[in-house]
Structures are given as C-alpha cells and as structure tokens.
Amino acid sequence: MKKISEKQRCRDRKTAFLHRKQKPKLLSQSGSSDNDSGVSWRKLNLWIDNQRCGELNALIGKRCDVTLKLPETMNFSSHYDTTTLHIEAIRRLSQSVRHKGKAYYLSLVDFDGLRNISTSAALVLTAELSKWDDAIRQKLRPFVDGWDESILLRFYELGFFELFQNSPVQEASILKNENPDVNLVKYIKGECGDNAKTRQLKAGLREIVGEDISKWIFLNTGLTEAITNVSQHAYPKSRTTDAKNWYLSGGFNHKTKELKIVFYDQGIGIPKSLPASEVWEKLLDRLSGLSLVERKKDEVLLKAAVELDRTSTQSSDRGKGLQDMLEFVKQRQNGYLSILSRRGLYRFSMKDGKAHVKSEHFNNPVLGTLIIWKVTLD
C-alpha cells in the first residue's frame, strides 16, 4: 500500500468535514437521490437503455449526451409505434435534469435518415422541438446539410424554420415542389386563450382553397371550439408546466379536392380531462353498462366524449367542437375525423355516405391530443 501524504490527509479531512456539514436537502442535487424536480434520472436512463434494445435509435456520448436519430418513416397511421416512441424520447430527454455526467440529456435530433413524414407527424414533431427550444431559451439551430431534399422542402413549406430564432435555411426556397397540386398552410403556434389565431388559419385556408370557409358553419365553429377547449381543459391550473401551447396546420389538394386540418396540444389529454368537465356525469350514465376496467380505457372515453349528444349537455363544454367537426364530415359524405389522445384512438370515417367507427388502444401514448380532420370538398 502507498503511504498517504500529509497533503492527501488534509484533503481527506476537508472532504469529510464538508460531507458532515452538507444539509440533507442538498443530497438530491448531488445525485444521491433518484428524485430530482419530480423526474427520476435513473428511471429515464433505464427507459432509454431499454428502448435502445428495440426501435429507438439513440447514440449515447461520453458525457451522457444523446443524439436521437429519427426513423426513415414517421406516420401515425402506418408507423405508429416507431413515431410515438421517438417523439416521447424527445419529450423525456429534453425535460431531464442534468446530473454531472450521469443523466442522459438530449443533445441533437438527427433528421438525416428521415425520408417520409406525414403532416400530422410533422406537426407533433415540430411541437416537441419547439417545446425544447422554449425550455432552453431559443438556442436550437437546425443542421440541415444531411437532410433529404423532399424533407427539407416539406418543412420549409410548413414554416418549420420560422419557429426558431436560429434558422439556417436559405437554399430550401429554391427547391422544386414535386407535388404542386398540394398547398399547405404554415404552422400556427398559439397559447391558451389565443383564439384570434384561428383567423390566421382561416385566412390561410381561404387562400389555398379559393373559397370563404366561413360559409361552412361546422368547420368554422369546430376550429374555434377546439382551441377554446385547450384553454379550459388541456392545461388545468393544478398542472405546473412551462408552456401551454397548441399547434395548427392545414393543406388542400386541388386535384382530389381534399382539405386536411391538423390540431395538436401538449396537455393532459381528453380522457384525463373529462372527470373535471361538465359532461362527466352524462358520460358516466352512458358508460354504466360497461365494467369499471372498460370505463377507464382512453379509447372508450374518447368515443363517448365525441358521440355524447350535445343537446343533452346544454353546455359548450368539451365535445361540442369535436361534434361540429364530426357533423362537417357527415355533411360532406367523404372524409374522417381521427382523434389520438394518450393511449386511445377514435376515428369516424365516411366513404360515399357509408359511416365507419373505429376505436383502438395503443401501448405507446400520444403526449397530449392530436386531431386530424379530412374532408372532400365538392
């Protein structure tokens, strides 16, 4: 054994003294506790490690910095599990508290391998990146050198880069649109109570559709009500959160006459918000024939909330906006309303006047509520 020097002995005494003087409440800050600001970094690390054994493509650096590589395809319809997994990883990692080289934290989201992305997946991905950017005071800068040209053009047309203060994109403006029949409305980012932003979407839709959409009453009221409900339900006062935002986008295919609108909020989700709403007692009556386990399923609550008779509630609570959207699909005879919230899916579709309803449960959650609304305009 090596003899301890007097200098080392002094350091050891000082370390022992400081350890005795340290207050217990500081232990969580030093990494001795699993719980830090309500987030367990040990559980986060374990979750990331487990998902890396599956479909999550994440590279861990020496300082626990994580580079998250997006999959080739992101689409809630055809690649739900992969899409939601990577989006959830962004949310978890961007919220983690750094623990001196112990806790994983998000360093880079790599778009280079992404080749196909749906409008709804692009909106949710953008929302999570914007949330991350807000948390670090608008310091994100997209690196686009390795991006696929079609992906670069898609995000450019959707106004993705306009949401970030450090935008590098200039060359995307000269790329050729391979599908000139489709026109998009740029992303609209709003906060709770910011109902005026619906006018911005309506103006954009009027421009690409070529008609005044205010004549379509159920479309007009459905959009307004959806945003109002975000303020009332998605972000309850009891929930502490750094941002209470919602995101909107839309597109119109001039060839097929299909209008598509996508709305997303990062709140607690419709199923979780229902017990605090005015329609809860009506919903319980509607679900009384089901077992207690069935009543708690997200997809069951979604279906009941959408299909609950609005006239029986005599209120403008959660459900009216969704029912207006549903009614617009019924009027047009062709289209669908798809709602993903938490682990549930509700989808009402019509083709040539024939209706079909689908409910589904997922293992991976949607972190908030995603509403996809598509109709064919004659």
C-alpha positions in Angstrom: 0.0 0.0 0.0 1.2 3.5 -0.8 1.8 5.8 2.2 -0.7 8.7 2.3 1.0 12.1 2.2 0.2 14.9 4.6 -1.3 16.9 1.7 -3.7 14.0 0.8 -4.6 13.6 4.5 -5.6 17.3 4.7 -7.7 16.8 1.6 -9.5 13.8 3.1 -10.2 15.7 6.4 -11.6 18.6 4.4 -13.8 16.3 2.3 -15.1 14.5 5.5 -15.8 17.9 7.1 -17.8 19.2 4.1 -19.7 15.9 4.0 -20.8 16.3 7.6 -21.8 19.9 7.1 -23.9 19.2 4.0 -27.6 19.6 4.5 -29.9 16.7 3.7 -31.9 18.7 1.3 -28.9 19.1 -1.0 -28.5 15.4 -1.5 -30.9 15.3 -4.4 -28.9 18.0 -6.2 -25.7 16.0 -5.8 -27.2 12.9 -7.5 -27.6 10.9 -4.3 -31.4 10.8 -4.7 -33.4 9.2 -7.5 -35.9 12.1 -7.4 -34.9 15.4 -8.9 -37.6 18.0 -9.7 -40.1 15.3 -9.9 -38.2 13.4 -12.6 -36.1 10.3 -11.8 -33.0 10.4 -14.0 -32.2 6.8 -13.1 -35.6 5.8 -14.5 -35.1 7.9 -17.6 -31.7 6.3 -18.2 -33.2 2.8 -17.8 -36.1 3.7 -20.1 -33.8 4.9 -22.8 -31.5 1.9 -22.5 -34.5 -0.5 -22.7 -35.9 1.3 -25.8 -32.5 1.2 -27.5 -32.8 -2.6 -27.4 -35.9 -2.1 -29.5 -36.6 0.5 -32.2 -35.2 3.7 -30.6 -32.1 4.8 -32.5 -30.2 6.8 -29.9 -26.4 7.3 -29.5 -25.1 8.0 -26.0 -22.0 10.2 -25.7 -19.3 10.1 -23.1 -21.0 12.9 -21.2 -24.4 11.2 -21.4 -25.4 13.5 -24.3 -27.9 11.8 -26.5 -28.1 12.0 -30.3 -31.5 10.8 -31.4 -31.7 9.6 -34.9 -35.2 9.9 -36.5 -36.5 6.8 -38.3 -36.9 6.6 -42.0 -40.7 7.0 -41.8 -42.8 8.9 -39.3 -46.6 8.4 -39.7 -49.3 7.8 -37.1 -51.2 5.5 -39.4 -48.6 3.2 -40.8 -45.7 3.5 -38.3 -47.5 4.4 -35.0 -45.1 2.7 -32.5 -41.9 4.0 -34.0 -43.3 7.5 -34.5 -44.6 7.9 -30.9 -41.5 6.2 -29.4 -39.1 8.8 -30.9 -41.4 11.7 -30.0 -41.8 10.5 -26.4 -38.0 10.2 -26.2 -37.6 13.8 -27.3 -40.1 14.9 -24.6 -38.4 12.8 -21.9 -34.8 13.8 -22.7 -35.5 17.5 -23.3 -37.0 17.7 -19.8 -34.3 15.8 -18.0 -32.2 17.5 -15.3 -28.5 17.1 -15.9 -26.7 15.2 -13.2 -22.9 15.7 -13.6 -22.4 13.2 -16.3 -24.9 10.7 -15.0 -28.3 11.6 -16.5 -29.0 11.3 -20.2 -30.0 14.5 -21.9 -30.9 15.5 -25.4 -28.1 17.0 -27.4 -29.1 16.5 -31.1 -32.1 15.3 -33.1 -30.8 13.9 -36.4 -33.0 14.3 -39.4 -30.6 12.8 -41.9 -32.2 9.4 -42.1 -35.8 10.7 -42.4 -37.3 10.1 -45.8 -41.1 10.2 -45.3 -43.3 12.1 -42.8 -47.0 12.7 -42.6 -48.4 16.2 -42.0 -49.7 15.2 -38.5 -46.4 13.5 -37.5 -44.5 16.6 -38.8 -46.8 18.9 -36.6 -46.3 16.8 -33.5 -42.5 16.5 -34.0 -42.3 20.3 -34.6 -44.3 20.9 -31.4 -41.9 18.8 -29.3 -38.9 20.5 -30.8 -40.4 23.9 -30.2 -41.1 23.0 -26.6 -37.5 22.0 -26.2 -36.4 25.3 -27.8 -38.6 27.3 -25.4 -37.1 25.5 -22.5 -33.5 26.4 -23.5 -34.4 30.0 -24.4 -34.5 29.7 -28.2 -31.0 28.3 -28.6 -31.8 25.5 -31.0 -30.3 25.6 -34.5 -31.4 23.0 -37.1 -28.4 21.4 -39.0 -29.8 20.6 -42.5 -26.7 19.7 -44.5 -27.6 16.0 -44.5 -31.4 16.3 -44.8 -33.2 14.6 -47.7 -34.4 17.3 -50.2 -38.0 16.3 -50.0 -38.0 16.5 -46.2 -36.2 19.9 -46.3 -38.8 21.3 -48.7 -41.7 19.9 -46.8 -40.6 21.5 -43.5 -39.8 24.7 -45.3 -43.2 25.0 -46.8 -44.8 24.2 -43.5 -42.9 27.1 -41.9 -40.9 24.9 -39.6 -37.8 27.1 -39.6 -39.8 30.2 -38.9 -40.5 28.9 -35.4 -36.8 29.0 -34.5 -34.8 32.2 -34.0 -31.6 30.5 -35.2 -32.7 29.4 -38.7 -30.1 28.4 -41.2 -32.3 27.7 -44.2 -31.9 29.7 -47.3 -31.4 27.1 -50.0 -34.8 25.4 -49.4 -36.6 28.3 -51.0 -35.2 27.3 -54.4 -36.1 23.6 -54.2 -38.8 22.4 -56.6 -42.1 21.2 -55.3 -42.7 17.7 -56.6 -46.4 17.9 -55.9 -47.7 21.3 -57.0 -51.3 20.1 -56.5 -50.9 20.3 -52.7 -50.8 23.6 -50.9 -50.0 23.9 -47.2 -50.9 26.4 -44.5 -47.8 27.2 -42.4 -47.6 26.1 -38.8 -49.5 28.3 -36.4 -48.4 28.3 -32.8 -50.7 29.7 -30.2 -51.1 29.9 -26.5 -54.1 29.2 -24.3 -56.8 31.8 -24.8 -55.3 33.0 -28.1 -58.5 32.3 -30.1 -57.6 35.0 -32.6 -55.1 32.7 -34.2 -58.0 30.8 -35.8 -58.4 33.8 -38.1 -54.9 33.2 -39.3 -55.7 29.6 -40.2 -58.9 30.6 -41.9 -57.2 33.2 -43.9 -54.6 30.6 -45.0 -57.3 28.1 -45.9 -59.2 30.7 -47.8 -56.1 31.4 -49.8 -55.3 27.8 -50.7 -58.9 26.6 -51.2 -60.0 29.7 -53.0 -63.3 30.0 -51.1 -64.5 31.7 -48.0 -64.6 28.9 -45.4 -66.8 30.9 -43.0 -69.8 29.7 -45.0 -69.1 26.2 -43.7 -70.5 26.7 -40.2 -69.4 23.4 -38.6 -65.9 23.8 -39.9 -65.8 27.4 -38.6 -67.2 26.7 -35.1 -65.3 23.4 -34.8 -61.9 25.0 -35.1 -62.8 27.8 -32.7 -64.2 25.4 -30.1 -61.2 23.1 -30.3 -58.9 26.0 -29.4 -61.2 27.2 -26.7 -61.2 23.7 -25.1 -57.4 23.7 -24.9 -57.6 26.7 -22.6 -60.4 25.1 -20.5 -59.2 21.5 -20.3 -55.8 20.6 -21.7 -53.8 22.6 -19.2 -55.6 22.7 -15.9 -54.5 25.2 -13.3 -53.4 22.4 -11.0 -50.7 21.3 -13.5 -47.4 23.1 -13.5 -46.0 23.4 -16.9 -43.6 25.8 -18.7 -45.7 26.3 -21.8 -49.4 25.9 -22.7 -49.2 25.9 -26.4 -51.2 24.5 -29.3 -50.3 24.0 -32.9 -52.3 24.1 -36.2 -51.7 23.3 -39.8 -53.7 22.6 -42.9 -53.4 21.6 -46.5 -55.5 21.3 -49.7 -55.1 19.0 -52.6 -56.5 20.8 -55.7 -56.7 17.6 -57.7 -58.6 15.5 -55.2 -60.3 18.4 -53.5 -59.3 17.1 -50.1 -59.0 19.5 -47.2 -56.9 18.4 -44.2 -56.6 20.2 -40.9 -54.3 19.0 -38.0 -54.5 20.3 -34.5 -52.3 19.4 -31.6 -51.9 20.4 -27.9 -49.4 19.1 -25.4 -51.8 19.0 -22.5 -53.1 16.2 -20.2 -55.2 14.6 -22.9 -59.0 14.4 -23.4 -59.6 11.2 -21.3 -57.8 12.7 -18.3 -59.6 16.0 -18.6 -63.1 14.5 -18.7 -63.7 14.0 -15.0 -63.3 17.7 -14.4 -65.7 18.7 -17.2 -69.4 19.5 -17.1 -70.3 16.4 -19.2 -68.7 13.9 -16.8 -72.0 12.8 -15.2 -73.6 12.3 -18.6 -70.6 10.2 -19.7 -70.9 8.0 -16.6 -74.5 7.3 -17.4 -73.6 6.5 -21.0 -70.8 4.1 -19.8 -72.8 2.5 -17.0 -73.3 -0.8 -18.9 -69.5 -1.3 -19.1 -67.2 -2.8 -16.5 -65.0 -0.5 -14.4 -61.9 -1.5 -16.3 -63.6 -0.8 -19.6 -64.8 2.6 -18.5 -61.2 3.7 -17.7 -59.8 2.9 -21.2 -58.7 6.0 -23.1 -60.4 4.8 -26.4 -63.7 4.2 -24.6 -63.7 7.7 -23.1 -62.8 9.3 -26.4 -65.6 7.6 -28.2 -68.1 8.5 -25.5 -67.0 12.2 -25.4 -67.3 12.6 -29.2 -70.6 10.8 -29.6 -72.4 12.2 -26.5 -75.5 14.1 -27.6 -74.6 17.8 -27.4 -78.2 18.9 -26.8 -78.4 16.7 -23.6 -75.4 18.6 -22.1 -76.8 22.1 -22.7 -73.3 23.4 -22.4 -70.4 24.4 -24.7 -68.1 22.0 -22.7 -65.6 19.5 -24.1 -67.2 17.7 -27.0 -69.1 20.4 -28.9 -66.1 21.3 -31.0 -65.4 17.6 -31.8 -69.1 17.1 -32.7 -69.0 20.1 -35.0 -66.1 18.5 -36.8 -67.9 15.2 -36.9 -71.0 16.9 -38.4 -69.0 18.5 -41.1 -67.6 15.1 -42.2 -71.2 13.7 -42.2 -72.4 16.6 -44.3 -69.6 16.1 -46.9 -70.2 12.3 -47.0 -66.5 11.7 -47.6 -63.7 12.1 -45.1 -62.8 11.3 -41.5 -62.2 12.7 -38.0 -59.4 11.0 -36.2 -58.5 11.8 -32.5 -55.5 10.4 -30.7 -55.1 11.2 -27.1 -53.0 9.4 -24.5 -53.3 5.7 -25.4 -56.6 5.9 -27.3 -57.8 6.4 -30.8 -61.2 7.3 -32.0 -61.8 7.5 -35.8 -65.1 8.3 -37.6 -64.9 7.9 -41.4 -67.3 8.1 -44.3 -66.9 7.0 -47.8 -69.7 7.6 -50.3 -72.1 8.2 -47.5 -71.2 4.9 -45.6 -70.0 5.5 -42.0 -67.5 3.5 -40.1 -66.3 4.0 -36.4 -63.0 2.6 -35.1 -61.6 2.6 -31.6 -58.1 1.3 -30.7 -55.8 1.1 -27.7 -52.0 1.6 -28.0 -49.1 0.8 -25.8 -47.2 4.0 -26.6 -49.0 7.2 -25.7 -49.6 10.4 -27.7 -48.4 13.1 -25.3 -51.5 15.4 -25.5 -54.3 15.4 -28.1 -53.9 15.2 -31.8 -56.9 15.9 -34.0 -56.8 15.1 -37.7 -59.7 16.2 -39.8 -60.0 15.5 -43.5 -62.9 16.1 -45.9 -63.6 16.1 -49.6 -64.9 19.5 -50.8 -67.2 19.3 -53.8 
